[in-house]
Amino acid sequence: MSGEENSELIRYRFQKAKETREEVVVHIENGLWNTAINRLYYACFYAVSALLASIVVYSKTHAGTKQMFGLHCVKTGIIDEDLNQFYIKIFGMRQSGDYEDYCDYEEEDVVHLFAPAKDFINTIEKILYKN
């Protein structure tokens, strides 16, 4: 992949992160709690994918993306451990909400996650576009 193609991929993935984050508001307003968790996770996932692409690291799976994020962004000090813990938490919640029977999130499980997800994405944006 050329440098310009990679730059376009980074922009594309980060734009998806911002758009997906905005979808969450609609799901919260309509009480669609499991879907809100799913979209919060995906917004963060797209931001992480953009960040990894910026250092030319790619993964084909969600678990691989989480692992590469920890290895290349957290252990190197690019991202603080508290943000990594948030990403791990939202990853697990999305997995449970999408794949486990009888996992029905409620308002109190979801609403307090929107601000940290927004901070997570904003932090990655600052790293990506610091120049």
Protein Blocks (a to p, Z undefined) as FASTA:
>chain_A
ZZklmmmmmmmmmmmmmmmmmmmmmmmmnopaklmmmmmmmmmmmmmmmmmmmnopacfb
fklmmmmmmmmmmmnomacfklmmmmmmmmmmmmmmmmpghiacdfklmmmmmmmmmmmm
mmmmmmmmmZZ
